[in-house]
Amino acid sequence: MNTVGIEVKCPSGLRGVIRPLVVGDISSLSAPANRKAPDPLGLLFRNVWQKTLDAGPYGAAEGVEEGKGIDRWEKILVGDRAFLVFESRRITYGDEFFFTVPCRSCRTKIEWKLDLSELEASGLSEEALEGVGTTSIDRATFYRQLPQGLQRVGLRLLTGEHQRKVELAKQGGDQQMSEAALLCRLADIDGASSPGERREFIRAMSLLDLDYLREQWEDLDIFVTDTIDIECTACGGEQEIMIPTDERFFSPKSARPRKRRKQ
């Protein structure tokens, strides 16, 4: 395959060479069998990631070795994976991403252009880097005491494995998805060891403690912008949306404005 590789550096410090997307990548993403795979995005990353130049915080436990590709993408941090989704799209089509979403107020189709080069990303905190430097990503745990409940909890960094669990929980509705996300984030809870006890702890957690944990996670883990504010040109209403990264995101049509049919 005669494609030019581009060097990229992920927020964690992982550095390597990726190639632009090809037809086979898009076909693979949309294949029904691959959609049901344990890590559909990992299949894409495995194809586009040509070689590792700097392993960053990863090591043998995550299947990362300098000079080689990466086979265990489910072990890579969610923030790095999100960054690579945007970078793969950028080096293939350029910075501009055109998409449409319905206005939540008047249902008008909002046509929006997003400059992907302007999305912000920040790396792991010093505490997180020190933590993963002494053990694997999976085992690194960062303890905090809840300000209201006073329990001691251990926080973990999210990987592709956790991301998949949260996505599967979407089928059970927003509440089940939120609980799954919290369960993935909490590696240890004082006084709650069984799955049932952990779920009960989360359901009984105060909103103050939840807000505190969210701040702690944001400080520890990688941050990559995945939401934006858009304004409806019809009614002027503003709304926050997740940047749509479904199949349309990787379509050539998303690299240019939508053509309007002549009346």
Sequence and secondary structure as in RCSB ss.txt:
>XXXX:A:sequence
MNTVGIEVKCPSGLRGVIRPLVVGDISSLSAPANRKAPDPLGLLFRNVWQKTLDAGPYGAAEGVEEGKGIDRWEK
ILVGDRAFLVFESRRITYGDEFFFTVPCRSCRTKIEWKLDLSELEASGLSEEALEGVGTTSIDRATFYRQLPQGL
QRVGLRLLTGEHQRKVELAKQGGDQQMSEAALLCRLADIDGASSPGERREFIRAMSLLDLDYLREQWEDLDIFVT
DTIDIECTACGGEQEIMIPTDERFFSPKSARPRKRRKQ
>XXXX:A:secstr
     EEEE TTS EEEE    HHHHHHHH HHHHTSS HHHHHHHHHEEEEEE TT  GGGT  TTS  S GGG
SBHHHHHHHHHHHHHHHH SEEEEEEE TTT  EEEEEEEGGG  EE   HHHHHHHHHS TTT  EEEE TTT 
 EEEE   BHHHHHHHHHHGGG HHHHHHHHHHHHEEEETT  SHHHHHHHHHH  HHHHHHHHHHHHHHS EE 
 EEEEE TTT  EEEEE   SGGGGSGGGGS       
